[in-house]
Amino acid sequence: MALTKEQIVSVKGRGFLLNRGTESFSGRIVSIGGQFSAKDLKTVAECSEKYGNGTVIFTSRLSAEIQGIPFEKIPEAEAFTAERGLFFGGTGAKVRPVTACKGTTCVYGNIDTHALAEVIHNRFYVGMKDVKLPHKFKIGVGGCPNSCMKPSLNDVGVEGCRAFKPDLGKCKSCKVCNVAKNCPSGAVTVENGKLTADRTKCTKCGVCIGKCPFGAFPKEAPSACRVYVGGTWGKKQRMGTLLSNTYSESEIPDVIEKVMLWYKENGYAKERLGAAVDRLGAETLEAAIATNDLLDRREEILSMPIKEK
């Protein structure tokens, strides 16, 4: 008997999507920022062999998608993975699985991306799993401006950077400036023996930190985070708007929640965050997240119905 539309819809919110041309489903096992232990991967493989067709595809949101699961086997697959601490999900008009690059171990990483992604995952993907938003809400964490995880193409993208102030008075006018030589954005140059730093070009990537032997770019430069909002990629593309402030890692969860609450209060049904930002103005969003008003009204905002045009 052919599957009904109701049956197909009933499992979509649980992370199971119909495979084209079949009556089987792909089930998405959600990771925390892309991390799976060896034990987790054994569970994924065994689940795929027992309930799917033996094929696993890793999605762009870093979930492990098991293909070919028959509809009647979905409850068994869910129970099998849940017993081992893994869960299907990752669809719907709500917070999607958090992605993160390997900035924790990467030589260019300015922040502990995996630790931050876990905090975000638990607070939002898990803690707000029942919160309905106007549209999907994607969060990405990148360790540096190399942008491997493309944080600027997420609804909220966090990018690790270094907060520093060059001490140009310590410049010795070296014939070959090690800082200018290594600066990937060309923000640091030497003209007529004088070092200049163009902050409009600087991405705060941190590559220059410690490169000057005389301390013009000191080694003691704390990590910080830049935040992009409203990025999308696909049929409609929008580069995320870079917020004017930088934040500490500990501040990031509150910043994300403020943006999410602003979106919940102001976004129309099926309108992505970027479209709402363009409609109301980035300065309106920035003003709203500069205070704790949104957090103070959290329960009120979460209880509001989604606005309709």
C-alpha positions as CSV (number, residue, x, y, z in Angstrom):
1,M,0.0,0.0,0.0
2,A,1.3,3.4,-1.0
3,L,2.3,5.8,1.7
4,T,-0.1,8.7,2.4
5,K,0.9,12.3,2.6
6,E,0.0,12.3,6.3
7,Q,2.5,9.4,6.9
8,I,5.2,11.2,5.1
9,V,4.6,14.5,6.9
10,S,4.3,12.7,10.3
11,V,8.0,11.7,10.3
12,K,9.5,14.7,8.5
13,G,9.7,16.7,11.7
14,R,11.5,13.8,13.4
15,G,14.3,13.9,10.8
16,F,13.1,11.5,8.2
17,L,12.8,12.6,4.5
18,L,11.3,10.5,1.7
19,N,13.9,9.2,-0.8
20,R,12.9,10.3,-4.3
21,G,11.2,7.6,-6.3
22,T,10.9,5.2,-3.4
23,E,8.8,4.6,-0.3
24,S,11.9,4.6,1.9
25,F,13.4,7.4,4.0
26,S,16.7,9.0,4.9
27,G,17.0,9.6,8.6
28,R,19.3,12.3,9.9
29,I,21.3,11.6,13.0
30,V,22.3,14.9,14.5
31,S,25.8,15.6,15.7
32,I,27.1,18.3,18.1
33,G,29.0,20.6,15.8
34,G,30.0,17.7,13.6
35,Q,31.6,15.6,16.2
36,F,31.0,11.8,16.4
37,S,33.0,9.4,18.6
38,A,34.2,6.1,17.2
39,K,31.5,4.5,19.2
40,D,28.9,6.8,17.6
41,L,30.1,5.9,14.2
42,K,29.8,2.2,15.0
43,T,26.2,2.9,16.0
44,V,25.5,4.8,12.8
45,A,27.0,2.0,10.7
46,E,25.1,-0.7,12.5
47,C,21.8,1.2,12.3
48,S,22.3,1.7,8.6
49,E,22.9,-2.0,8.1
50,K,20.0,-3.1,10.3
51,Y,17.3,-0.6,9.2
52,G,18.6,1.2,6.1
53,N,20.3,0.1,2.9
54,G,23.8,0.3,4.2
55,T,24.5,3.8,2.9
56,V,25.4,6.8,5.0
57,I,25.7,10.4,3.7
58,F,27.0,13.3,5.8
59,T,24.9,16.4,5.2
60,S,26.0,20.0,4.9
61,R,24.8,20.5,8.5
62,L,27.2,17.7,9.6
63,S,24.4,15.1,10.3
64,A,24.8,11.5,9.4
65,E,22.0,10.6,7.0
66,I,21.1,6.9,6.9
67,Q,19.4,6.1,3.6
68,G,16.7,3.6,2.6
69,I,14.8,3.2,5.9
70,P,11.3,1.7,5.3
71,F,8.5,3.6,7.0
72,E,7.6,0.8,9.3
73,K,11.2,0.5,10.5
74,I,11.5,4.2,11.6
75,P,10.4,3.6,15.2
76,E,12.8,0.8,15.6
77,A,15.7,2.9,14.2
78,E,14.8,5.7,16.5
79,A,14.8,3.4,19.5
80,F,18.1,1.7,18.5
81,T,20.0,5.0,18.3
82,A,18.3,6.6,21.3
83,E,19.5,3.7,23.5
84,R,23.0,4.6,22.4
85,G,22.7,8.4,22.9
86,L,22.1,9.4,19.3
87,F,19.0,11.0,17.9
88,F,17.3,11.7,14.6
89,G,16.2,15.3,13.8
90,G,17.3,18.4,12.1
91,T,14.3,19.6,10.1
92,G,11.5,22.1,10.4
93,A,11.0,25.8,11.0
94,K,13.1,25.9,14.1
95,V,16.8,25.8,15.2
96,R,18.7,23.5,13.0
97,P,21.8,21.4,14.0
98,V,24.8,23.6,14.8
99,T,27.8,23.4,12.5
100,A,31.4,24.1,13.5
101,C,34.8,23.8,11.9
102,K,37.8,22.1,13.5
103,G,39.0,25.4,14.9
104,T,39.6,23.7,18.3
105,T,42.6,21.9,16.8
106,C,43.3,23.9,13.7
107,V,46.5,26.0,13.8
108,Y,44.5,29.1,12.6
109,G,41.7,28.6,15.2
110,N,41.2,31.6,17.5
111,I,38.4,30.0,19.6
112,D,37.4,26.6,20.9
113,T,34.8,26.0,18.2
114,H,33.7,22.5,19.5
115,A,33.2,23.7,23.1
116,L,31.2,26.7,21.9
117,A,29.1,24.6,19.5
118,E,28.2,22.2,22.3
119,V,27.0,25.1,24.5
120,I,24.9,26.5,21.5
121,H,23.6,23.0,20.7
122,N,22.4,22.3,24.3
123,R,20.9,25.8,24.8
124,F,19.1,26.1,21.5
125,Y,18.9,22.9,19.4
126,V,18.0,20.9,22.5
127,G,16.7,23.5,24.9
128,M,14.5,25.3,22.3
129,K,13.6,22.3,20.2
130,D,9.8,23.0,20.6
131,V,10.1,26.7,19.7
132,K,8.5,27.4,16.3
133,L,10.2,30.2,14.4
134,P,9.1,31.9,11.2
135,H,11.5,29.8,9.2
136,K,14.5,27.5,9.7
137,F,17.3,29.0,11.8
138,K,20.9,28.0,11.1
139,I,23.9,28.6,13.4
140,G,27.5,28.1,12.3
141,V,30.7,28.5,14.2
142,G,34.0,29.2,12.5
143,G,37.4,29.5,14.2
144,C,38.9,32.2,12.0
145,P,38.3,34.4,9.0
146,N,39.4,31.6,6.7
147,S,35.6,30.9,6.8
148,C,35.8,27.2,6.1
149,M,32.4,26.7,7.8
150,K,31.0,29.8,6.0
151,P,29.6,31.4,9.1
152,S,28.5,34.5,7.1
153,L,26.0,32.2,5.2
154,N,24.1,31.2,8.4
155,D,21.3,33.0,10.1
156,V,23.8,33.5,12.9
157,G,27.4,32.9,12.2
158,V,30.1,33.2,14.8
159,E,33.7,33.8,13.7
160,G,36.7,33.6,16.0
161,C,39.1,36.5,15.8
162,R,41.8,38.2,17.9
163,A,41.2,41.4,19.8
164,F,44.5,43.4,19.6
165,K,45.9,46.8,19.4
166,P,49.2,47.2,17.5
167,D,51.8,49.2,19.4
168,L,53.3,51.0,16.3
169,G,55.7,52.9,18.6
170,K,57.7,49.7,19.0
171,C,58.3,49.4,15.2
172,K,62.0,49.4,14.3
173,S,61.4,50.0,10.6
174,C,62.9,46.6,9.6
175,K,63.9,46.3,6.0
176,V,61.7,43.3,5.7
177,C,58.7,43.5,8.0
178,N,57.6,40.1,9.2
179,V,54.1,41.3,10.0
180,A,53.5,42.8,6.6
181,K,55.0,39.7,5.0
182,N,52.5,37.4,6.8
183,C,49.4,39.6,6.8
184,P,47.0,37.7,4.4
185,S,44.6,40.7,3.9
186,G,47.3,43.3,3.1
187,A,46.2,45.4,6.1
188,V,49.7,46.0,7.2
189,T,52.2,47.7,4.9
190,V,55.5,49.6,5.2
191,E,56.0,52.8,3.3
192,N,59.2,54.8,3.5
193,G,60.2,52.8,6.5
194,K,57.0,53.5,8.4
195,L,54.6,50.7,9.4
196,T,50.8,51.4,8.9
197,A,47.9,49.2,9.8
198,D,44.6,49.7,7.8
199,R,41.8,48.6,10.1
200,T,39.3,48.7,7.3
201,K,41.2,45.8,5.7
202,C,42.0,44.0,8.9
203,T,39.9,40.8,9.5
204,K,41.3,40.2,13.0
205,C,42.5,36.8,11.8
206,G,45.4,36.8,14.3
207,V,48.1,35.7,11.9
208,C,50.1,38.8,12.7
209,I,50.1,38.1,16.5
210,G,53.7,37.6,17.7
211,K,55.2,38.1,14.3
212,C,57.1,41.3,15.3
213,P,60.2,40.5,17.3
214,F,60.0,43.9,19.0
215,G,56.4,43.6,20.2
216,A,54.6,45.9,17.8
217,F,52.0,43.2,17.5
218,P,52.0,41.6,21.0
219,K,51.5,37.9,21.6
220,E,49.0,38.7,24.4
221,A,45.9,39.2,22.3
222,P,42.7,37.7,23.6
223,S,40.3,35.7,21.5
224,A,37.0,37.3,20.5
225,C,34.1,36.6,18.2
226,R,32.6,38.5,15.3
227,V,29.0,37.8,14.5
228,Y,27.1,37.7,11.2
229,V,23.3,37.7,11.0
230,G,20.9,36.9,8.2
231,G,23.1,34.9,5.9
232,T,21.5,32.5,3.4
233,W,22.6,30.4,0.5
234,G,20.5,28.7,-2.1
235,K,17.8,29.9,-4.4
236,K,18.0,33.3,-2.6
237,Q,21.4,34.4,-1.5
238,R,22.4,36.9,1.1
239,M,25.7,37.6,2.7
240,G,25.3,37.9,6.5
241,T,25.4,41.4,8.0
242,L,28.5,41.8,10.2
243,L,27.5,43.2,13.6
244,S,29.5,46.3,14.6
245,N,30.6,44.8,18.0
246,T,32.9,42.0,18.8
247,Y,32.0,39.6,21.7
248,S,33.7,37.3,24.1
249,E,32.9,33.6,23.7
250,S,30.8,33.7,26.9
251,E,28.7,36.5,25.5
252,I,27.8,34.6,22.3
253,P,24.9,32.5,23.6
254,D,23.0,35.6,24.8
255,V,23.7,37.4,21.6
256,I,22.3,34.4,19.6
257,E,19.2,34.3,21.8
258,K,18.5,38.0,21.4
259,V,18.7,37.7,17.6
260,M,16.4,34.7,17.7
261,L,13.9,36.4,19.9
262,W,14.0,39.5,17.7
263,Y,13.3,37.2,14.7
264,K,10.5,35.4,16.5
265,E,8.9,38.8,17.3
266,N,9.4,40.5,14.0
267,G,9.6,37.8,11.3
268,Y,6.7,36.8,9.1
269,A,5.9,33.1,8.5
270,K,8.3,31.7,5.9
271,E,10.5,34.8,6.0
272,R,14.2,34.1,6.6
273,L,16.0,36.3,9.1
274,G,18.0,38.0,6.4
275,A,14.8,39.2,4.7
276,A,13.5,40.5,8.0
277,V,16.8,42.4,8.6
278,D,16.5,43.9,5.1
279,R,12.9,44.9,5.7
280,L,13.4,46.5,9.1
281,G,17.0,47.6,8.9
282,A,20.2,46.1,10.5
283,E,20.4,49.1,12.8
284,T,17.0,48.2,14.3
285,L,18.3,44.7,15.1
286,E,21.6,46.0,16.5
287,A,19.7,48.5,18.7
288,A,17.5,45.7,20.0
289,I,20.3,43.4,21.0
290,A,22.3,46.2,22.6
291,T,20.1,45.9,25.7
292,N,18.6,43.0,27.7
293,D,15.0,43.9,26.8
294,L,14.5,40.9,24.5
295,L,15.8,38.5,27.2
296,D,13.6,40.1,29.8
297,R,10.5,39.6,27.6
298,R,11.6,36.0,26.6
299,E,8.5,34.2,27.7
300,E,6.2,36.8,26.3
301,I,7.9,36.6,22.9
302,L,8.1,32.8,22.8
303,S,4.3,32.6,23.5
304,M,3.5,34.9,20.5
305,P,2.1,33.3,17.4
306,I,4.1,33.6,14.2
307,K,3.1,36.8,12.3
308,E,1.3,36.4,9.0
309,K,1.5,38.9,6.2
